[in-house]
Amino acid sequence: MAKDLLQMSLDYANETNGDVDSDWIQDRIQFHMNEHKMSFPELRNDESKCTARLWQDGRQCKYTRVEGCYCGKHSIMLKQEGVLRFGDIREKKPTHDLIKLKNGYSEKLNWTEPNPLQQLQTMLDQQSRKVILTTPRLLVN
């Protein structure tokens, strides 16, 4: 993966006519790969299991269906709240906690992507935002 990231970074630098140090890029890639554990969860699409989505990486609930498409816990949640907190795996991932949103509170959900390249991109984006936010302070000092 590190080789692919290095090649993509060098290609991007060449396209933008940027002058880059490949050793620096390799160091940054290695640093981020060592600092941040990337998980590769098993995503299911098991027809015998509950189709409610679980938190974090959006996996399918592991429990057997009891009523319709859902396990006992998610069936109760749907009856009481009218929505599943994190939605159904057959639908697009919600951007907010659906139960809190229904009750007038807005809590944004930051999903962990199962795709390792998307995980790395998210991590690099977060690092870029940190650099952008700290740059004015660095210039002033």
CNS distance restraints for C-alpha pairs under 8 A (distance, minus, plus):
assign (resid   1 and name CA) (resid   5 and name CA) 6.19 0.50 0.50
assign (resid   2 and name CA) (resid   6 and name CA) 6.09 0.50 0.50
assign (resid   2 and name CA) (resid  26 and name CA) 7.73 0.50 0.50
assign (resid   2 and name CA) (resid  29 and name CA) 6.70 0.50 0.50
assign (resid   2 and name CA) (resid  30 and name CA) 7.40 0.50 0.50
assign (resid   3 and name CA) (resid   7 and name CA) 6.14 0.50 0.50
assign (resid   4 and name CA) (resid   8 and name CA) 6.11 0.50 0.50
assign (resid   5 and name CA) (resid   9 and name CA) 6.04 0.50 0.50
assign (resid   5 and name CA) (resid  29 and name CA) 7.53 0.50 0.50
assign (resid   6 and name CA) (resid  10 and name CA) 6.14 0.50 0.50
assign (resid   6 and name CA) (resid  22 and name CA) 7.60 0.50 0.50
assign (resid   6 and name CA) (resid  25 and name CA) 6.78 0.50 0.50
assign (resid   6 and name CA) (resid  26 and name CA) 6.43 0.50 0.50
assign (resid   6 and name CA) (resid  29 and name CA) 7.65 0.50 0.50
assign (resid   7 and name CA) (resid  11 and name CA) 6.05 0.50 0.50
assign (resid   8 and name CA) (resid  12 and name CA) 6.08 0.50 0.50
assign (resid   9 and name CA) (resid  13 and name CA) 6.16 0.50 0.50
assign (resid   9 and name CA) (resid  25 and name CA) 7.63 0.50 0.50
assign (resid  10 and name CA) (resid  14 and name CA) 6.16 0.50 0.50
assign (resid  10 and name CA) (resid  20 and name CA) 7.60 0.50 0.50
assign (resid  10 and name CA) (resid  22 and name CA) 7.29 0.50 0.50
assign (resid  11 and name CA) (resid  15 and name CA) 6.20 0.50 0.50
assign (resid  12 and name CA) (resid  16 and name CA) 6.27 0.50 0.50
assign (resid  13 and name CA) (resid  17 and name CA) 5.93 0.50 0.50
assign (resid  13 and name CA) (resid  18 and name CA) 4.78 0.50 0.50
assign (resid  13 and name CA) (resid  19 and name CA) 6.86 0.50 0.50
assign (resid  13 and name CA) (resid  20 and name CA) 6.71 0.50 0.50
assign (resid  14 and name CA) (resid  18 and name CA) 6.09 0.50 0.50
assign (resid  14 and name CA) (resid  19 and name CA) 7.89 0.50 0.50
assign (resid  20 and name CA) (resid  24 and name CA) 7.93 0.50 0.50
assign (resid  20 and name CA) (resid  25 and name CA) 7.84 0.50 0.50
assign (resid  21 and name CA) (resid  25 and name CA) 6.50 0.50 0.50
assign (resid  22 and name CA) (resid  26 and name CA) 6.12 0.50 0.50
assign (resid  23 and name CA) (resid  27 and name CA) 6.15 0.50 0.50
assign (resid  24 and name CA) (resid  28 and name CA) 6.23 0.50 0.50
assign (resid  25 and name CA) (resid  29 and name CA) 6.17 0.50 0.50
assign (resid  26 and name CA) (resid  30 and name CA) 6.10 0.50 0.50
assign (resid  27 and name CA) (resid  31 and name CA) 6.00 0.50 0.50
assign (resid  28 and name CA) (resid  32 and name CA) 6.22 0.50 0.50
assign (resid  29 and name CA) (resid  33 and name CA) 6.10 0.50 0.50
assign (resid  30 and name CA) (resid  34 and name CA) 6.08 0.50 0.50
assign (resid  31 and name CA) (resid  35 and name CA) 6.04 0.50 0.50
assign (resid  32 and name CA) (resid  36 and name CA) 5.91 0.50 0.50
assign (resid  33 and name CA) (resid  37 and name CA) 7.05 0.50 0.50
assign (resid  33 and name CA) (resid  38 and name CA) 7.91 0.50 0.50
assign (resid  38 and name CA) (resid 116 and name CA) 6.89 0.50 0.50
assign (resid  38 and name CA) (resid 119 and name CA) 7.05 0.50 0.50
assign (resid  39 and name CA) (resid 114 and name CA) 7.30 0.50 0.50
assign (resid  39 and name CA) (resid 116 and name CA) 7.66 0.50 0.50
assign (resid  40 and name CA) (resid 114 and name CA) 5.71 0.50 0.50
assign (resid  40 and name CA) (resid 115 and name CA) 7.28 0.50 0.50
assign (resid  40 and name CA) (resid 116 and name CA) 6.95 0.50 0.50
assign (resid  41 and name CA) (resid  57 and name CA) 7.62 0.50 0.50
assign (resid  41 and name CA) (resid  59 and name CA) 7.96 0.50 0.50
assign (resid  41 and name CA) (resid 114 and name CA) 6.23 0.50 0.50
assign (resid  42 and name CA) (resid  59 and name CA) 7.71 0.50 0.50
assign (resid  43 and name CA) (resid  59 and name CA) 5.54 0.50 0.50
assign (resid  43 and name CA) (resid  60 and name CA) 6.95 0.50 0.50
assign (resid  44 and name CA) (resid  59 and name CA) 6.69 0.50 0.50
assign (resid  44 and name CA) (resid  60 and name CA) 5.81 0.50 0.50
assign (resid  45 and name CA) (resid  60 and name CA) 6.90 0.50 0.50
assign (resid  48 and name CA) (resid  64 and name CA) 5.95 0.50 0.50
assign (resid  48 and name CA) (resid  65 and name CA) 6.21 0.50 0.50
assign (resid  49 and name CA) (resid  60 and name CA) 7.78 0.50 0.50
assign (resid  49 and name CA) (resid  61 and name CA) 6.80 0.50 0.50
assign (resid  49 and name CA) (resid  62 and name CA) 6.03 0.50 0.50
assign (resid  49 and name CA) (resid  63 and name CA) 5.56 0.50 0.50
assign (resid  49 and name CA) (resid  64 and name CA) 4.36 0.50 0.50
assign (resid  49 and name CA) (resid  65 and name CA) 5.25 0.50 0.50
assign (resid  49 and name CA) (resid  69 and name CA) 7.64 0.50 0.50
assign (resid  49 and name CA) (resid  70 and name CA) 7.45 0.50 0.50
assign (resid  49 and name CA) (resid  71 and name CA) 7.59 0.50 0.50
assign (resid  50 and name CA) (resid  60 and name CA) 7.00 0.50 0.50
assign (resid  50 and name CA) (resid  61 and name CA) 5.43 0.50 0.50
assign (resid  50 and name CA) (resid  62 and name CA) 6.67 0.50 0.50
assign (resid  50 and name CA) (resid  63 and name CA) 5.79 0.50 0.50
assign (resid  50 and name CA) (resid  64 and name CA) 5.67 0.50 0.50
assign (resid  50 and name CA) (resid  65 and name CA) 4.84 0.50 0.50
assign (resid  50 and name CA) (resid  69 and name CA) 5.54 0.50 0.50
assign (resid  50 and name CA) (resid  70 and name CA) 4.24 0.50 0.50
assign (resid  50 and name CA) (resid  71 and name CA) 5.21 0.50 0.50
assign (resid  50 and name CA) (resid  74 and name CA) 7.98 0.50 0.50
assign (resid  51 and name CA) (resid  60 and name CA) 5.79 0.50 0.50
assign (resid  51 and name CA) (resid  61 and name CA) 6.22 0.50 0.50
assign (resid  51 and name CA) (resid  69 and name CA) 5.89 0.50 0.50
assign (resid  51 and name CA) (resid  70 and name CA) 5.92 0.50 0.50
assign (resid  51 and name CA) (resid  88 and name CA) 5.70 0.50 0.50
assign (resid  51 and name CA) (resid  89 and name CA) 5.71 0.50 0.50
assign (resid  51 and name CA) (resid  90 and name CA) 7.30 0.50 0.50
assign (resid  52 and name CA) (resid  60 and name CA) 5.98 0.50 0.50
assign (resid  52 and name CA) (resid  61 and name CA) 5.60 0.50 0.50
assign (resid  52 and name CA) (resid  70 and name CA) 6.55 0.50 0.50
assign (resid  52 and name CA) (resid  74 and name CA) 6.82 0.50 0.50
assign (resid  52 and name CA) (resid  84 and name CA) 7.11 0.50 0.50
assign (resid  52 and name CA) (resid  86 and name CA) 7.42 0.50 0.50
assign (resid  52 and name CA) (resid  87 and name CA) 6.14 0.50 0.50
assign (resid  52 and name CA) (resid  88 and name CA) 4.47 0.50 0.50
assign (resid  52 and name CA) (resid  89 and name CA) 5.95 0.50 0.50
assign (resid  53 and name CA) (resid  58 and name CA) 5.39 0.50 0.50
assign (resid  53 and name CA) (resid  59 and name CA) 5.71 0.50 0.50
assign (resid  53 and name CA) (resid  60 and name CA) 5.02 0.50 0.50
assign (resid  53 and name CA) (resid  61 and name CA) 6.04 0.50 0.50
assign (resid  53 and name CA) (resid  86 and name CA) 5.56 0.50 0.50
assign (resid  53 and name CA) (resid  87 and name CA) 5.60 0.50 0.50
assign (resid  53 and name CA) (resid  88 and name CA) 5.09 0.50 0.50
assign (resid  53 and name CA) (resid  89 and name CA) 5.14 0.50 0.50
assign (resid  54 and name CA) (resid  58 and name CA) 5.13 0.50 0.50
assign (resid  54 and name CA) (resid  59 and name CA) 5.36 0.50 0.50
assign (resid  54 and name CA) (resid  60 and name CA) 6.09 0.50 0.50
assign (resid  54 and name CA) (resid  61 and name CA) 5.99 0.50 0.50
assign (resid  54 and name CA) (resid  86 and name CA) 6.41 0.50 0.50
assign (resid  55 and name CA) (resid  59 and name CA) 7.42 0.50 0.50
assign (resid  55 and name CA) (resid  86 and name CA) 6.64 0.50 0.50
assign (resid  55 and name CA) (resid 111 and name CA) 7.67 0.50 0.50
assign (resid  56 and name CA) (resid 110 and name CA) 7.52 0.50 0.50
assign (resid  56 and name CA) (resid 111 and name CA) 5.20 0.50 0.50
assign (resid  56 and name CA) (resid 112 and name CA) 5.34 0.50 0.50
assign (resid  57 and name CA) (resid 111 and name CA) 5.74 0.50 0.50
assign (resid  57 and name CA) (resid 112 and name CA) 4.65 0.50 0.50
assign (resid  57 and name CA) (resid 113 and name CA) 5.66 0.50 0.50
assign (resid  57 and name CA) (resid 114 and name CA) 6.14 0.50 0.50
assign (resid  58 and name CA) (resid  86 and name CA) 7.97 0.50 0.50
assign (resid  58 and name CA) (resid  89 and name CA) 7.38 0.50 0.50
assign (resid  58 and name CA) (resid  93 and name CA) 7.41 0.50 0.50
assign (resid  58 and name CA) (resid 111 and name CA) 7.24 0.50 0.50
assign (resid  58 and name CA) (resid 112 and name CA) 7.80 0.50 0.50
assign (resid  59 and name CA) (resid  89 and name CA) 7.50 0.50 0.50
assign (resid  60 and name CA) (resid  89 and name CA) 6.29 0.50 0.50
assign (resid  63 and name CA) (resid  71 and name CA) 5.94 0.50 0.50
assign (resid  64 and name CA) (resid  70 and name CA) 7.61 0.50 0.50
assign (resid  64 and name CA) (resid  71 and name CA) 5.77 0.50 0.50
assign (resid  65 and name CA) (resid  69 and name CA) 5.72 0.50 0.50
assign (resid  65 and name CA) (resid  70 and name CA) 4.84 0.50 0.50
assign (resid  65 and name CA) (resid  71 and name CA) 4.42 0.50 0.50
assign (resid  65 and name CA) (resid  72 and name CA) 7.48 0.50 0.50
assign (resid  66 and name CA) (resid  70 and name CA) 6.07 0.50 0.50
assign (resid  66 and name CA) (resid  71 and name CA) 4.87 0.50 0.50
assign (resid  66 and name CA) (resid  72 and name CA) 5.83 0.50 0.50
assign (resid  67 and name CA) (resid  71 and name CA) 6.47 0.50 0.50
assign (resid  67 and name CA) (resid  72 and name CA) 7.02 0.50 0.50
assign (resid  67 and name CA) (resid  75 and name CA) 6.58 0.50 0.50
assign (resid  70 and name CA) (resid  74 and name CA) 5.71 0.50 0.50
assign (resid  70 and name CA) (resid  75 and name CA) 5.53 0.50 0.50
assign (resid  71 and name CA) (resid  75 and name CA) 5.97 0.50 0.50
assign (resid  72 and name CA) (resid  76 and name CA) 6.20 0.50 0.50
assign (resid  73 and name CA) (resid  77 and name CA) 6.29 0.50 0.50
assign (resid  74 and name CA) (resid  78 and name CA) 6.06 0.50 0.50
assign (resid  74 and name CA) (resid  84 and name CA) 6.99 0.50 0.50
assign (resid  75 and name CA) (resid  79 and name CA) 6.23 0.50 0.50
assign (resid  76 and name CA) (resid  80 and name CA) 6.03 0.50 0.50
assign (resid  77 and name CA) (resid  81 and name CA) 5.68 0.50 0.50
assign (resid  77 and name CA) (resid  82 and name CA) 7.31 0.50 0.50
assign (resid  77 and name CA) (resid  83 and name CA) 7.15 0.50 0.50
assign (resid  77 and name CA) (resid  84 and name CA) 6.38 0.50 0.50
assign (resid  78 and name CA) (resid  82 and name CA) 4.76 0.50 0.50
assign (resid  78 and name CA) (resid  83 and name CA) 5.04 0.50 0.50
assign (resid  78 and name CA) (resid  84 and name CA) 5.64 0.50 0.50
assign (resid  79 and name CA) (resid  83 and name CA) 7.90 0.50 0.50
assign (resid  81 and name CA) (resid  99 and name CA) 6.70 0.50 0.50
assign (resid  83 and name CA) (resid  87 and name CA) 7.23 0.50 0.50
assign (resid  83 and name CA) (resid  98 and name CA) 6.66 0.50 0.50
assign (resid  83 and name CA) (resid  99 and name CA) 6.44 0.50 0.50
assign (resid  84 and name CA) (resid  88 and name CA) 7.15 0.50 0.50
assign (resid  84 and name CA) (resid  98 and name CA) 6.74 0.50 0.50
assign (resid  84 and name CA) (resid  99 and name CA) 6.96 0.50 0.50
assign (resid  85 and name CA) (resid  97 and name CA) 5.65 0.50 0.50
assign (resid  85 and name CA) (resid  98 and name CA) 4.93 0.50 0.50
assign (resid  85 and name CA) (resid  99 and name CA) 5.17 0.50 0.50
assign (resid  85 and name CA) (resid 100 and name CA) 7.94 0.50 0.50
assign (resid  86 and name CA) (resid  93 and name CA) 7.26 0.50 0.50
assign (resid  86 and name CA) (resid  94 and name CA) 6.50 0.50 0.50
assign (resid  86 and name CA) (resid  97 and name CA) 6.18 0.50 0.50
assign (resid  86 and name CA) (resid  98 and name CA) 6.39 0.50 0.50
assign (resid  87 and name CA) (resid  91 and name CA) 7.03 0.50 0.50
assign (resid  87 and name CA) (resid  93 and name CA) 6.80 0.50 0.50
assign (resid  87 and name CA) (resid  94 and name CA) 6.63 0.50 0.50
assign (resid  87 and name CA) (resid  98 and name CA) 7.40 0.50 0.50
assign (resid  88 and name CA) (resid  92 and name CA) 7.91 0.50 0.50
assign (resid  88 and name CA) (resid  93 and name CA) 7.94 0.50 0.50
assign (resid  89 and name CA) (resid  93 and name CA) 7.53 0.50 0.50
assign (resid  94 and name CA) (resid  98 and name CA) 7.34 0.50 0.50
assign (resid  94 and name CA) (resid 109 and name CA) 7.59 0.50 0.50
assign (resid  95 and name CA) (resid 108 and name CA) 5.91 0.50 0.50
assign (resid  95 and name CA) (resid 109 and name CA) 5.45 0.50 0.50
assign (resid  95 and name CA) (resid 110 and name CA) 7.66 0.50 0.50
assign (resid  96 and name CA) (resid 101 and name CA) 6.74 0.50 0.50
assign (resid  96 and name CA) (resid 106 and name CA) 6.59 0.50 0.50
assign (resid  96 and name CA) (resid 107 and name CA) 5.42 0.50 0.50
assign (resid  96 and name CA) (resid 108 and name CA) 4.39 0.50 0.50
assign (resid  96 and name CA) (resid 109 and name CA) 5.06 0.50 0.50
assign (resid  97 and name CA) (resid 101 and name CA) 5.97 0.50 0.50
assign (resid  97 and name CA) (resid 106 and name CA) 7.32 0.50 0.50
assign (resid  97 and name CA) (resid 107 and name CA) 5.71 0.50 0.50
assign (resid  97 and name CA) (resid 108 and name CA) 6.59 0.50 0.50
assign (resid  97 and name CA) (resid 109 and name CA) 6.40 0.50 0.50
assign (resid  98 and name CA) (resid 102 and name CA) 6.01 0.50 0.50
assign (resid  99 and name CA) (resid 103 and name CA) 6.39 0.50 0.50
assign (resid 100 and name CA) (resid 104 and name CA) 6.34 0.50 0.50
assign (resid 100 and name CA) (resid 105 and name CA) 5.04 0.50 0.50
assign (resid 100 and name CA) (resid 106 and name CA) 6.48 0.50 0.50
assign (resid 100 and name CA) (resid 107 and name CA) 6.92 0.50 0.50
assign (resid 101 and name CA) (resid 105 and name CA) 4.93 0.50 0.50
assign (resid 101 and name CA) (resid 106 and name CA) 5.23 0.50 0.50
assign (resid 101 and name CA) (resid 107 and name CA) 7.12 0.50 0.50
assign (resid 112 and name CA) (resid 119 and name CA) 6.98 0.50 0.50
assign (resid 113 and name CA) (resid 118 and name CA) 6.22 0.50 0.50
assign (resid 113 and name CA) (resid 119 and name CA) 5.64 0.50 0.50
assign (resid 114 and name CA) (resid 118 and name CA) 7.68 0.50 0.50
assign (resid 114 and name CA) (resid 119 and name CA) 7.23 0.50 0.50
assign (resid 115 and name CA) (resid 119 and name CA) 6.26 0.50 0.50
assign (resid 116 and name CA) (resid 120 and name CA) 6.24 0.50 0.50
assign (resid 117 and name CA) (resid 121 and name CA) 6.12 0.50 0.50
assign (resid 118 and name CA) (resid 122 and name CA) 6.07 0.50 0.50
assign (resid 119 and name CA) (resid 123 and name CA) 6.24 0.50 0.50
assign (resid 120 and name CA) (resid 124 and name CA) 6.12 0.50 0.50
assign (resid 121 and name CA) (resid 125 and name CA) 6.03 0.50 0.50
assign (resid 122 and name CA) (resid 126 and name CA) 6.20 0.50 0.50
assign (resid 123 and name CA) (resid 127 and name CA) 6.28 0.50 0.50
assign (resid 124 and name CA) (resid 128 and name CA) 6.12 0.50 0.50
assign (resid 125 and name CA) (resid 129 and name CA) 6.28 0.50 0.50
assign (resid 126 and name CA) (resid 130 and name CA) 6.38 0.50 0.50
assign (resid 127 and name CA) (resid 131 and name CA) 6.35 0.50 0.50
assign (resid 128 and name CA) (resid 132 and name CA) 6.18 0.50 0.50
assign (resid 129 and name CA) (resid 133 and name CA) 6.05 0.50 0.50
assign (resid 130 and name CA) (resid 134 and name CA) 6.16 0.50 0.50
assign (resid 131 and name CA) (resid 135 and name CA) 5.93 0.50 0.50
assign (resid 132 and name CA) (resid 136 and name CA) 7.72 0.50 0.50
assign (resid 134 and name CA) (resid 138 and name CA) 6.40 0.50 0.50
assign (resid 135 and name CA) (resid 139 and name CA) 6.23 0.50 0.50
assign (resid 136 and name CA) (resid 140 and name CA) 6.27 0.50 0.50
assign (resid 137 and name CA) (resid 141 and name CA) 6.18 0.50 0.50
